Amino acid sequence: MLQKVIDVVLAPFESWAAFFTELKKVPFILASLQSQTGWLYLLSSLIVAFVVFRIMKKHGDVHEDASFHETVFPRDVYMHRSAIMDYKFVFFDKTVRYFLYVPLFSAITYKIYSTTTARLGPGPLHLPERLAFWLIPIFALLVTDLSLYISHYAMHRVRFLWPFHEVHHSAEVLTPATSHRIHPVEELVTTSIQSLFTGVGAALLASAADFQINHTTIFGLNFVTFGFYLFGFQLRHSHVWLSYGPLWSRVFISPAQHQIHHSEARKHWDKNFGFVFAFWDLAFGSLYVPKQREPIVFGCGANPEDYSTLPRMYFKPFVYSYQVFRDGIASRIGRLRGSLGDASAAAALAPAPVNKTAEPDASDRTPIQT
C-alpha cells in the first residue's frame, strides 16, 4: 500500500506534462460543477440572494434607497482583512493541494474501498437493478453526509483537533471563499473518516448488486447534492439570511443555520454540524432552528493576529494542538499520581485483616500504622 501511495503522490512530478496537467486543475473550484463553488452554484445563489433582497425590501428590512449590490456585496465585508486572507489562502492552498494531499487522499480512499470489498465478498442482500437505480445514490448520500457530520463533530469536540478547525471559524466575515478556508489537517481527518464510511458503504453496495453500479448523477454529482448546491448553497458563507423555516430546517441545513454555526454567541456553540441533512443534528441533540433572524457576530473568539498571515494559518494550529495535547497528558499524569497517592494513603491507614477462625492473642495483634 505504501508504495502505491508514494507512486500516486509523485505522479504529478514525473514530467512537465504531468505537472501542468495538475496545475490546470486549480481553476476547478470555479469551472467544474463538481465543486461546491462551481460557477452555476454561484450564479444560482446570486439569483436566490436577489429574491431575498426583494422580499427584505418589500418588508422594510433594508433601506428603500439601498441597492442590491450594496446590500449583497458590501465593501466592508468583501474587502475586510479576514476576507482578503480567505482569497490568499484559497489561491495558495488550491494550488498546493492538487500536487500533494489530493493524490494522497485519493489513494487512501481507493485502498479502503478495495480492501473492504475484498474482505466482504458477496453479500446476503441482492438488489434488483430498478430499485438500485434510486436506492444506491440515496444510500451513498446518506453515508457520505453522516461521515461529514461525524468528522465535523470530531473537529469541534476533540480538543487537539479544534485548533485546525479554528482556522475556518476564525473568519470574521463570511464569503463564498470561506468555504475553502480549510486547514490540510482538517482535510486529512475529514477525508479519512469519509473514506472509511464511503469505502465500506460502496463495498456493501457492490456486494449486494449483481451488476455494474451506476449512480444517478447530474454533472457528476449525486442528484440530491446537485439540487442542494443549486438552491442558494453559497449563501451559507455570507451575511445574506435565508432560513428554510421550522419544518424544512429539520430536514436540510439552511444557510441561516450554518451562519449560526459560525456565531461567537455561546448559545450557538457546537450547533448545526450537518452538511446537507439536519436530521443528524436532530438525532444527536445539536440542532438549532432559529425562529427569526438573529444578530450574529462571526468568529470564535480567536485573536485575529493568530491567523493574519498564510504561515500562521498553516503552522499556528500545530503549536496550539501540541499545547493542548501536552497539557492533557500532564493533567492525566497528575490525576493518576493523585489517585495512586490516595490509594497508598488509604492502604497505610487501613487496619490489618483479622483471622476470624481463631481469636489471636493480644501479643500477636499487629498495631495499626498511623
N, C-alpha and C positions, 0 to 999 in steps of 0.2 A: 504493500500500500504506500509506504513512504516514497519509494522510487517513482510510483505513478504520480503522486502529489508533486514531487520535485519536477518531473517532466512537464506537468501541466503549468506549474508556476513559471518555469523557464521558457516555455514555448514562445511568449511574445518577444524574447530576446535572441531567438535563433537566427534571425536575419532582419535586414532593414525592412523587407516587405512585411514580415510578421509584426514588426514594431509599429509601422504606420497603419497596419490593419487595426491594431488595438487602439491607436491614437484616434482613429476615425470614430471610435465608439463614444468619445467624450460628449459630442452633441446628442447622444442617445436620450438624455434626460428631457430634451425638448422635442426632438424629432420623432421618437418612437412612441407609439400608442401603448406599448407595454410598460412604459414608465408612468408613474403616477403624476408627473409634471409634464406629460406629453402635451403638445400644442392644442389638441382637441379638448382636453380636460381644462386647460387654462381658459380656452375660449368659452366653453360651456359655463365655467364658474363665473366668468365675466358677465355672461348673459343673466345668470341667476342673480348676481350681485346687482345688476341693473334693475331687475324686477323687485328685489328687496328695497333698493333705493327709492323706486317709485312708490312703493307701499309706505315706506317710512315718511316720505314727503307728504303723501296724502293724509297721513295721521298726525302730521306736525312734529314728527320725531327728529327731523332735520330742518334747518332754517330754509325758508321758502326761496331765498336767493342762492342757496348752496348748489353748486354744480355737481354732476355725477363724478367728474374727475377729482374735484376737491374732496369729496366725501369718501370715495373708494381708494384713491391714491394720494393721501395727504403726504406732503413733503416731510413733515416731522416724523412720519413712520418709515417711509421708504428711503430716506436719507439719514436716518438715525444711525448712530455708531454701531449699534447691535445689528442692524440690517446690513450695513456695509461689511461687517465681519461675516455675515451669512454669505454674501456674494464672494468674498475672498476664499472662504472655507470651501464652498461648493466648487469653485473653479479648480482649486488645488486638489481637493480630495477626489473629485471625479476623474481628474487626470491620472492620479496615482492608483486609484482602485482597480482600474482595468489591467494594470500591469502586475499588481501584487495580490491583493486579497480576494478579488472576484474569482480568478482562476483557482485559488486555494479552496474557497468555499464551494465552488462547483465540483471540485474533485472529492471533497468530503461528502457532499450530498450524494453523488453518484455511488461512492463506496458504501455508504449506509444503505442505500436502496438495493444495490446488487447483493450485498451480504445478507440483508434481511430476506430478500426474495429467495435466495438460495437455501436459507435455513427453514423458511416456512414451507416451501414446496406447495403442492396442490392443496387448496383449502376445502373445507367441508361444504361451503356455500357456493353455489354456481348461479350467476345472474344471467337471465335471458337478455339478449342484445337490446331489445326495445326498452326494457327497464333500465339497463345500464346506461343508455344514451342520456337519460336525465339524472339518474341516481349518482353516477360516478362524479360528475362535476360538482354537484351539491355536496357530496361527501368530502371531496377534495377541498372545497372551500371551507367547510366546517372544521376540518382537521387543521388546515393552514391557519385559520383565524384563531382557533383555540391555542395553537402554538405561539402565535403572536401575543395573545393575551398573557400567557404564562411567562414568556420572555420579558414582556413589558413589566409585569408584576415583579419579576425577579430583579430587574434593574432598579426598581424603587425600594424593594424590601430587603434585599441582600446588601448589607451596609458597605462592603468593599466594592460592590458593583455600581453603587449610586454615583460616585464621582465621575464615572464615564458617561452616565446618562445625564448628569448635571450640565454637561456641555450643551445638550439640546434645551434643557429647561432654563438655562441662564439667559436665553434670548429675552430682551426687554421689550421688544416689539415682534409681532409675527408677520411674516411674509411667506409666499409660497416657497422661497428659498430655504426657509427654516426647516421645512420637511426633510431636507438633505443635510442638516446640521447634526450629523450623527458620528460619534467617535468610532474609529475602527474596532475597538474592543467591544463596543456595544453591537456593532455589525457582526462580530465573531460570535458573541453569545446568542444573539437573535437567530443568526443563520444556523448555528449548531443545533439549537432547540427545534427550529423549524425543519431542519434536515432530518432530525430524528423522527419527528411526527410524520412528516410527509413521506419519508422513506419507508417507514413502517406501514403507513396508510396505503401508499402506492403498491407495496408488496402484497398487502392483504387484498387489494382490488385485483392485482394481477393473478393471484392465486384463485380468486373467485370467478374469473372470466375465462372462457374457453376461446377467446378471440382477441384480436388486436384492439387495445383500448384507445379510443379517440375521444378526447374531451370536447365538449361543446364549447367552443370559444368564439370570441369576436376580437379580431386584431390580435390574436394570440393570448387573450385574457379570458378567464372564466367569465361567463356571460353575466353573472350577478355582480362580480367585481367591476366589469365594464360599466354597468348601469350605475353602480355606486360612485365610481370615479366621475361619471358624466354629470351627476346631479350635485354640482357645487362642491365637489370634494376639496378643491383648493381653498375654499373659504375657511376650512378648519384652522389653517395657519394664516389668519388675517384678523382684522378688527371688525369685519362685517358679521353681524349677529344673525344666524339662521338656525332656528330651532325646528325640530320635527314634531313638536307637540307632545303632550303627556303619553299618548299611546305609542306612536312610532319611535319615540326616543327610547322605548324599552325593547325595541327590535334592532334599530340601527343607531350607531353613534353619529349624532349630528355635529355640524361644525361648532355650534354653541357649546355642546358638551365637551368637545376637545379643547376649546378655548378655556373652559372652566378647569380642565385638567392642567392647564398652564398657569393657573392663577396662584398668586402668592398667599391668598387668604387661607387660613388654617382649615376652615370648614371644607375647602376644596381639595385638600391634600389627599393623594392616593385615591382619587376618584376617576372613573371612566377610563380604564386601561384598554378597553376594546379598540379594535381597528375598524372592522366592518360592523360586527354584531354587538348589540348592547346586552344581550341576554346572558353573556358570560359574567359581566359585571353584576347583573341582577342575581344570578345564581350564587356568586361568591361575596355579595354584600358590598360591592364597591361602586354601585351605580348611583349617579347623581343626576336627576332630571330637574332642570330649572323651571319654576312656574312662570317666570317672566324674565326679561332681560336684567342681568345683574352687572353692576360695575366691576370691572376686572382690572387688576394691575398684574401684568405679565411678569414672570420671573420666578425665582426660587429663593431669593434672599442672598444669593451668592454675591461676592464682591465683584463688580463689573470689571475691575482691573485683572482679575484672575483669568479672564478669557478675552483679553483685549488684543491679543496677537495670535497668529497661527501657531507658533511654537508653544505658547501657553495652552491653547486649546487642545493640542495633541499630548503635551507632556505633564501639565499640571495634574490631570486626573490620576496619573501613575503615582505621583507624590502623595496625594490625598488618600488614595486607595491603600498605599503601603502604610500610612499612618494609622488608618482605621484598622487594618489587619494586625499591625503591631500592637496597637492598644488593646484590641480584642484578645490577642494571645496573652498579653501581660495581665489583663483582667481575669482571664480564666486561670492562669497560674496562681494569681493572688487568691482567688476563691478556693482553689484546690489546696493551697497551703493552709488557708484558714480552716478548711474542713478537716485536714489532717491534724492540725494543731488542736482543734476542738475534740477530735476523736482521741488523741493522745491524752489530753487533759481528763476526758471522761473516763478513759481506761485507768488512769492513775488514781482517780477518786473512787472508782467502783470497788465495793467490798469483794474479798476473795470468795470463791464458791464454797458452799458448805456441803459436806458429805452427810446426806440425810440417812444413810444406812447405819451410821454409828455416831453417837454424840462424842465429839473429840474431847479430850482432856483439856482443861484450861491452859495447860502449859504448851499444848500443841496448836493453839489458835494463832493465826497469823495476824499481827496487828494491822489495822487499816493505815495505809500510807496517806499522809496529808502534806 
